[in-house]
Amino acid sequence: MNKVFPGEPSIEKEAYQTWISAELAQNLQMLNTYLTDCEDVIFAHFHMRNGLNASFLYLRGSVDAELLDSNVLLPLKNEVAEHGSNIESFKDHINVSDLKTLQSLGEILHDVLEGRPVVLIDTVPGALSIGLTKFEARSVEEPLAESVVRGSREGFIESLTVNTSLIRKRLKTPALKFVSFTVGAYSKTDITMGYIQGIAKPEIIRAVSDQIKQMNIDGVLESGYIEEFIENSNYSPFPQLQTTERPDVAAASLLEGRIIIITDNTPMVLIAPATFWTMMQSPEDYYQRFMIGTLIRWLRYTFFLIALLAPAVYVAVLTFHQEMVPTTLLLRVAKSREEIPFPALVEALIMEVTFEALREAGIRLPRQVGSAVSIVGALVIGQAAIQAGLVSAPMVMVVAITGISSFMMPQYSASIALRILRFPIMILSGILGLFGLILGLLLVISHLCILRSFGVPYMAPLAPISLSGIKDVLFRAPVNKLKTRPSIYSQGNMKRQGDKPDGK
């Protein structure tokens, strides 16, 4: 395991430089000094058959107490040990397969605080760390943020070991590699990077690994910390790493040659590199028939443009380009705006900000009432605003359609980028008309073409164009036609299908 502890507390640096003494009392005195006021760390003492004193340390609530008593404590109590014995000689008497020898007090602190019990024996230099960790965790269940009609109902949880096993369950190959890191001076959060050897590009593996190693932070509490540290452009509204709670999505990404980053204590797994098109794809695109997948994908592209541009188009046309609207429709819109005291731009800004506030309130409220409050609130406020003459009915319709369109984005982080960019494009349209809208759209497209995710162009395979990659972007080709992996992510084993069912 690669340990990265920049800014580590000085007390821990000192502990790593202190060797475990052969005198139990001295070791316990030092450990008590380091663990002052740590009342969740338990010191338990017992005697062996020949009278030697021994102690074990463990973290309350993180150990399987029944197995600890039967497989560790009972055998050691009955053990007849000689003074000055080697710590390795006690391994055969402990009925646990996961045993580790420790040589420094820092290693003891690290393992105990990770949840592993540690045994110290008088007159014996060294200690034994025992793999009986048992933290409470929720069961594997369906992820709420990425629900699909057809597909796996399993989702990642907050346990790193469970999450890696869910991926290994789907990819039973020794080519699937997991590399571990520990990041955070105080949190010491375990992070695992996964990739398939022979498919993922070595330069991308190296880039991700180097970025994680260079993280200098006191604690990592969620994968979002890592995302901001390793992405290429922090100031871009577009996410450069994909997130998922679904093991099948992570496994599919690995088969394409991408890299996953699993963080302990969070169910959100990062996938790198990411492109604009991966943000627009759903796992269900590949579980349904290809015609349905293609239709839904194009529907998603259409409503992406609606979510980004609909309010701006409405403001630009009403403010500067009324001649573009059919006369009958223009008269109806003008009639609805007769008593509105604000120009179209201000009206749109009021409604959009109100809608965003209602959406955010619905997320923060308890799940049982959140959705009901956001929907009812939107209806009540919208109707009240129309009756009060503050906004027009067409504007409420435009904002409602825009909000529904943004919900079609499979990636929540990508939908946030839409919500952010909608406002500057709307303001440009209110000032410059359709010229401002086109200017804003060109700026967004230019930014997307410049953006990179670990060296991969964000708009690939359309910019730069790759004809082989378009069959899984503009439409979803049948599975039996997707015979090669995307060249932007992978190299080496590019073939996904063989001439025979067994691939030979």
Steps between C-alpha positions, in 0.01 A plus 500: 500500500632845407469730801472873443502702821601859415467731798479203735467586871842505672381257768443236232834561336663444839298179550615356165861558607453319836561124493286266705681412821527155654353648821121502487465768770719741304300442181167555676629816667604646163172397332298652785689824445412504130138396561417736785124575511435240227237317701384294202836316503480205738806357682425142611749303711532124560750240630646207311539155658864553594419833668606733220292817476339594169270772373295567194370831369192548289257767394156477659231410247743395226590143602322166481515439878380139481774397257756699696419305817486154341779523240749733668451549872427136596792346303745758637385447860577130464834560329819418695750753368865543581650832604644688205320293240468634146164661422476283185480185713154601628341507155443124497289522817256763372216367286483798266643500149557876473795568733762770470820558698558856625833650603425863597251676725385703199393180325303401812320836504422475129358146516301552821338817366420312178306250710753214521564357850870491600658255748811583709677242719748572779867420426414462128610786270244571231121470478239311303225677306191282450255534213171487690368841403120521493358848450125543476394565139178519307414216267540510123186654353374676188658844447244780505693747283540263203185292477431305181210288378721216381832413658670409824338616824829493693666824603826595666500560876737679741735200539801493268549123532136432409521736203812334359336158542192618305727588207705180531172309494439634149857483366657171604842554348850545645544784249274711724745682726431693820767738633450642850592839645446662838439874488442758774717593798215446746233302315743249340232413248553187293475556125516228234573555132374228267585428135533208260860431406553476127198719421543828692767737370811498726536880474148552637562249782821684585334842485217398736739327739739797511216744564372295795851470646546878483187573704594708804197525727410435863201278424294347219135456597347440155613428145423862409825601675696273266308617193598863556863411568560288189280661231673712237291818527343595833336811353303320233129450576517161327611198705813327369438179691188291482336380823290190550337293772454198271753213485386408147583852375844480664563156346391621154735798532790271591431290190523818290847569639409760757614520863285496812579659837326352804506697826424351839192636684314608185292312241603739220766353271697726263568401139780656294539622233156643431359669191192705425340197337553267797311755709207466262487119511298277729566130574150426377606610149684169473243279674213591267485424128730724296213687328351597837842594634569721197158668521537577872854627444384746232211605725760574766711709260191698394393578855859589592477786248154595627623510861796717400339736249120515543486799743768683298310451173176622661668813640685579174194459279266704721755776555656543154350269240122515528472467120609135531183411693173426311257790538229303682748362752666839542164663579425235762840543663468879491156479663638279779780755560285813502511545877847352564719775652834338408680451169526142373858458628416597859185287487702199384765552768236521775333179388823307443644596840170410668490164325860423599421591861197267501706220348775541758244517782345174377840331518579625853162415651432149636439254217138435600398865450774641277356411160146594602608841634705583188219406260219663699718803569571548130132473412383734776771762449464490122124547512525771765765686298278494190196627691707771666618620160870447579567243226316385189357154438729432198805568717381251763459241223851567364656469846305180572607339171859606566494345847354172375760489219788533747370197692571283194876524553627163633791667683396738778831688483447565128148634565651747747721633218184557297339689786807724534546579129132573444530834683792667313355391163163643606660830600692522169174435313323773698775751413593403142208290378566191287852629434567471876347151506725382213800666667430320828449168321827538307686576823360185659589285196852652485551424868382140451741454209794633704417300815699183574451213744838334564609590148179377332311773306167565672306495170667187361421312280330793321777755560741370385281277287534122512266312268530177699390677818194671355302174496476521878444878524257632242309173520529173686603228256394138567727324747626254237626800299700648788799279430780731615563711807513882485853590390493823705512298825663168416793343323639150462204262510258701288281208390177450698357211298648192337390303200367227728280528811796413723707776347766265358 
